[in-house]
């Protein structure tokens, strides 16, 4: 599924992805293939998952490389 990062806290290593329909999914850097590329507005591919605490994004792949 495609989306983009709408919230991100580098210190906590957590954020929120919004998909193309406007649905939101929490994510953690432990579910990212390239944690260094994560920042606000970066486009991503991800797999939506669910748990008792709500939907979350797994296998998050940033579609842009980290900016130096």
N, C-alpha and C positions, 0 to 999 in steps of 0.2 A: 504494500500500500504506500502511496506517496503522501507526504505532508511537509511541514516546516516547523522549526522550533519557534515557539511563541513565548516561552519562559525558560530561563536557564540560570541556575545558581552554581557557579564554578566551585565555590567553597564546599557546598554540600554534594556536588556531583549529581544533581538532579534537575529535571526540567519537565516541560510539557510540550508535546507535539500536537499540532492541529492538522487534521487530514483535509482533503479537498471538499468534504461535505460540512466541515465545521466541527466535527467530533474531536474531543481532546483526549489524549493519552499521556499519562505520566511516564517518565522514563528515568533510568539511572545510567550513569556512565558505564557501569558493569555490563550493560546490555548493548554497548556501542562498539563498533569495529574500529573506529578511529576517534578516541576520546579527545584528542588534541584539536580536531576539526569542529567540535561542537561550540556553537555560539548562537545568539539570536538570529532569526530569519534564515538560517542555513536550511536548504532543502534536504530531505532525507527519504529513504525507503525504510520501511519497518514492517514487522508482523504484529498485528493487533492481538492481544491476549486479554484474558479476564481472570479475576480472582475475587475472593470475598470482599476485598477492599476496593474493587472497581477495575475499570479497564487500564491496561498499561501497554507500552510498546516494548517489544523484544526484537533482537537482531536488527538494531538501528544502524543504518549505513548512511553516513553523510555523503551527499552528492557533490560537495565542494571540498577541496583540500584546505588544510589549516593555513591561515595567513601568517607570514613571518613578520 
